[in-house]
């Protein structure tokens, strides 16, 4: 199954790498392609992978989120892996 989602919070190439790594570590995700312009991820995954799992991985990785999704209560880092 291919899923395309808009990612909020990315500002540079380092953010793209951080988001790509976070999403690729989700069980059931087979491939991830992340772009900054437009800010999105194209994800090849099993049908068992939910948007909530994507959101949780992004929140854990930094100040990223799936556009249109409710944010979790998980503590966030400020910025991404390279941003302050």
Steps between C-alpha positions, in 0.01 A plus 500: 500500500631845410412796719587865437489738796585866547765553769499815712809638673779422252729792418815352341671192360594381846133496594424292191759241607366493857141451383602233249691307768216526753236377255717220362541353851127432538423129481322428172653792308683369193620825337485874567568797276492843665521837325529854632321667210223403519535392864376144470576134547407218265489181702485140377364297790283211610133585545551461875702826522271778622523877480513501880822294485648747251401791725651336808832435322514859372423647843772286657755605233446872542252778444339329198145394433268362236293792371141483617565248780449559869827545684594254772590592856849358455778743596656663196847616420526852367570488130621191323822306519698795369286801589499683829 
